[in-house]
Amino acid sequence: MRYVITGRNIEVTPALKSAVEDKIGKLERYFTPDTEVIATLSVQRDRQKIEITIPMKGNIIRAEESSSDMYVSIDLVEEIIERQIKKYKRKLIDKKQSALSFSEAFVNEEYDIDDEVRIVKTKKFGIKPMDPEEACVQMELLGHSFYVFLNSETDEVNVVYKRKGNTYGLIEPEF
């Protein structure tokens, strides 16, 4: 695997680089040797955060974890990625172009993880046109963490969502 390790508000020391490569290197058995792993280490106040992105043909495997210690964050994020890979193995490999990114041993290995996605509730509601700010207010009134609405400025379905730090995000379709 090829590693691209960068730091934000933190110097990536040889020890940190080695820790990332060793821990994430445990996942090598799942991927082909030319798979790229993008690791971004960052520090925000007392939180040590690592984001791992593994781009593959047709999919992206991504996880982030933060704690008060960067080495703990590295351990946690490796576990999350491995769990994701095992859980979604069948779905990832069913798309033949994605299977090229995985090692043959992983493709042929069996796991006993219930990876069936079950939709247990369907909800229908009328979408009224509104601007993103109004959608944020509506989301707050409902006590939800996201809200689907018809953007009156673009006539497209958008989603606003609550982020950490009492800020909001907007998801717009890309065509």
For each residue, the residues with C-beta under 8 A, 3 or more apart:
1: 24 25 27 28 31 33 35 36 37
2: 34 35 36 37
3: 17 20 21 24 36 37 39
4: 36 37 38 39
5: 12 16 17 20 21 39 40 41
6: 12 38 39 40 41
7: 10 11 12 16 40 41 42
8: 40 41 42 43
9: 42 43 44
10: 7 16 41 42 43 48 70
11: 7
12: 5 6 7 16 17 41
13: 16 17
14: 17 18
15: 18 19
16: 5 7 10 12 13 19 20 41 70
17: 3 5 12 13 14 20 21
18: 14 15 21 22
19: 15 16 22 23 70 71 74
20: 3 5 16 17 23 24 39 41 50 74
21: 3 5 17 18 24 25
22: 18 19 25 26
23: 19 20 26 74 75 78
24: 1 3 20 21 27 37 39 52 74 78 81
25: 1 21 22 28
26: 22 23 29 78 82
27: 1 24 30 31 78 81 82 85
28: 1 25 31 33 103
29: 26 103 105 106
30: 27 82 85 102 103 106
31: 1 27 28 35 54 101 102 103 106
32: 35 100 101 102 103
33: 1 28
34: 2
35: 1 2 31 32 54 56 101
36: 1 2 3 4 54 55
37: 1 2 3 4 24 52 53 54
38: 4 6 52 53 54 55
39: 3 4 5 6 20 24 50 51 52
40: 5 6 7 8 50 51 53
41: 5 6 7 8 10 12 16 20 48 49 50 70
42: 7 8 9 10 48 49 50 51
43: 8 9 10 47 48 49 70
44: 9 47 49
45:
46: 68
47: 43 44 66 67 68
48: 10 41 42 43 66 67 68 69 70 72 73
49: 41 42 43 44 64 65 66 73
50: 20 39 40 41 42 64 65 66 70 73 74 77
51: 39 40 42 62 63 64 77
52: 24 37 38 39 61 62 63 64 77 78 81
53: 37 38 40 60 61 62
54: 31 35 36 37 38 60 61 62 81
55: 36 38 60
56: 35 59 60 61 92 98 101
57: 97 98 100 101
58: 95 97 98
59: 56 92 95 98
60: 53 54 55 56
61: 52 53 54 56 81 84 85
62: 51 52 53 54
63: 51 52 77 80 81 84
64: 49 50 51 52 77
65: 49 50 73 76 77 80
66: 47 48 49 50 73
67: 47 48 70 72 73 76
68: 46 47 48 72
69: 48 72 73
70: 10 16 19 41 43 48 50 67 73 74
71: 19 74 75
72: 48 67 68 69 75 76
73: 48 49 50 65 66 67 69 70 76 77
74: 19 20 23 24 50 70 71 77 78
75: 23 71 72 78 79
76: 65 67 72 73 79 80
77: 50 51 52 63 64 65 73 74 80 81
78: 23 24 26 27 52 74 75 81 82
79: 75 76 82 83
80: 63 65 76 77 83 84
81: 24 27 52 54 61 63 77 78 84 85
82: 26 27 30 78 79 85 86
83: 79 80 86 87
84: 61 63 80 81 87 88
85: 27 30 61 81 82 88 89 92 106
86: 82 83 89 111 113 115
87: 83 84 113 115
88: 84 85 91 92 115
89: 85 86 92 93 106 111 113 115
90: 93 94 115
91: 88 94 95 115
92: 56 59 85 88 89 95 98 99 102
93: 89 90 98 99 102 107
94: 90 91
95: 58 59 91 92 98 99
96: 99 100
97: 57 58 100
98: 56 57 58 59 92 93 95 101 102
99: 92 93 95 96 102 107
100: 32 57 96 97
101: 31 32 35 56 57 98
102: 30 31 32 92 93 98 99 106 107
103: 28 29 30 31 32 106 107
104: 107 108
105: 29 108 109
106: 29 30 31 85 89 102 103 109
107: 93 99 102 103 104
108: 104 105
109: 105 106
110:
111: 86 89
112:
113: 86 87 89
114:
115: 86 87 88 89 90 91
116:
117:
118:
119: 122
120:
121:
122: 119
123:
124:
125:
126:
127: 148 149 150 157
128: 149 150
129: 149 150 151 152 155
130: 134 135 138 149 150 151 152
131: 134 135 151 152 153
132: 135 136 149 151 158 160 168 170
133: 136 137
134: 130 131 137 138 149
135: 130 131 132 138 139 147 149 158 160
136: 132 133 139 140 147 160 168
137: 133 134 140 141
138: 130 134 135 141 142 147 149
139: 135 136 142 144 145 146 147 160 161 162
140: 136 137 143
141: 137 138
142: 138 139 147
143: 140
144: 139 147
145: 139 161 162
146: 139 159 160 161 162
147: 135 136 138 139 142 144 159 160 161
148: 127 157 158 159
149: 127 128 129 130 132 134 135 138 157 158 159 160
150: 127 128 129 130 155 156 157 158
151: 129 130 131 132 154 155 156 157 158 172
152: 129 130 131 155
153: 131
154: 151 158 172
155: 129 150 151 152
156: 150 151 172 173
157: 127 148 149 150 151 173
158: 132 135 148 149 150 151 154 170 171 172 173
159: 146 147 148 149 170 171
160: 132 135 136 139 146 147 149 168 169 170 171
161: 139 145 146 147 168 169 171
162: 139 145 146 166 167 168 169
163: 167 168 169
164: 167
165:
166: 162
167: 162 163 164
168: 132 136 160 161 162 163
169: 160 161 162 163
170: 132 158 159 160
171: 158 159 160 161
172: 151 154 156 158
173: 156 157 158
174:
175:
